[in-house]
Amino acid sequence: MTDLGAERRAHAQATVVQEFLRSSAERGDPYAKILMMPDDPYPLYEEVRARGPLYRSDTGVWTTASHRVANQVLRDKRFGVRRADGTKAPEFLPFDNSMLGLDPPDHTRLRKLAVPSLNPRRLAHWLPHVERFTDELLDGMLKGRNEVNFMRAFAQQLPLRVIGDLVGIPPHHRRTFFRLSRRMAYLLDGVASVEVARDVMAATDEMTAMFRDIIGERRAEPREDLISDLLPAVDDGRMTMEEMVPLCMFLPLAGTETTVNLIGNALKTLLEHPEQWAMLTADPSLAPAVVRETLRHETPVQQYRRLAHTDIEIEGRVIAVGEELAICAGGANRDPDVYPDPGRFDITRDPGPENLSFSAGIHFCLGAALARMESEVALSAIAARLPAIRRVGPVRRRGSFIIRGMLQLPVALRPASAGAEPR
């Protein structure tokens, strides 16, 4: 039975938070402006940078867009994704016991168990599968209408197919996994209304039940996939079932979202820079350079948050135990102290220091190599098979200050007919 009193209180609290953010943004606080989810956050990162390498927002959150400071914090074991006592910050939607929401020693233990499923040997095994999935999706697109929403027709489909096989989600569960993952994606957005949060939790419960069924199927018939790899660890006590289920749920959710938006952001940005697109179509082997520059220039995961586990002095400022620090990775990846002319998209750029698009330190993205491989295969194939692809309508972005991506990227696949006016 719904607790109407609690729901009204939650609504009232959400309204107060939104009013506070709006007021702080109007007073000029750049981080509050970022939390209001503008279409283009990059000028705001410059405002953050103008406040110094580390500043405290009116929201109470410490903030940085400095590559040097961001890299330092992400590698500093005195920060964690939970409080020092192991509890979650109240504003974080729960990741339960998944590796994404844990600090050492539990994070270290679970990561060690999951790493073998994503090692180079296993990824080499998946490469021909990614190539086949890519060609199948492009074949299907070319047989259909000339104009499609690229995000729905391709960018969302490829990572879901790959991760479905890699994790061990049987084909008869794929449609349900896709539907629930769309609902649960708000976990990664960092903001949610009371209604959305309630739906996310309902979807999480449904996904939990589904994965318990899948794990039972894989126990009866093990294969070469993540679930089958992890089951011995449950049997010998290195992992509990309460840890395995959320890990198998949220690892593919997080990995899929990153890859979906990396592919979409790459194509959109290439089409906005015709000379760069021409270089790729002339030489599809440039796809790794495109992926690297897209990660820097249009970072799919724009922000990470960390909590201080002790008093920590950085850049002459003391971050007290329990205080939160927002790492603006999208801003750090355009730090002019590290990347010359950082606002310019250039696939021939000297790579420079490693960008922070997959985080750093102990929480470096476990699926980074897989995301790069999928995106490189996809962009190489698109450049070779769809050289005349072009945008034909407005983009619709996700409402998120954490994930930079699109829901809609309308494209035409074949050349415009002779005499047709450009759109």
Secondary structure, DSSP 8 states (H G I E B T S, - for coil): ---HHHHHHHHHHHHHHHHHHHHHHHTT-HHHHHHT--S--HHHHHHHHHT-SSEE-TTS-EEE--HHHHHHHHH-TTEESS-TTS---TTS---TT-GGG--TTHHHHHHHHHGGGGSHHHHHHHHHHHHHHHHHHHHHHHHS-SEEEHIIIIITHHHHHHHHHHHT--HHHHHHHHHHHHHHGGGGTS---HHHHHHHHHHHHHHHHHHHHHHHHHHHS--SSHHHHHHHHHHTTSS-HHHHHHHHHHHHHHHHHHHHHHHHHHHHHHHHSHHHHHHHHH-GGGHHHHHHHHHHHS-SB-EEEEEESS-EEETTEEE-TT-EEEEEHHHHTT-TTTSSSTTS--TTS---S--STT--GGGS-TTHHHHHHHHHHHHHHHHHH-TT-EE-S--EE-S-SSB--EEE-EEE-S---TT----
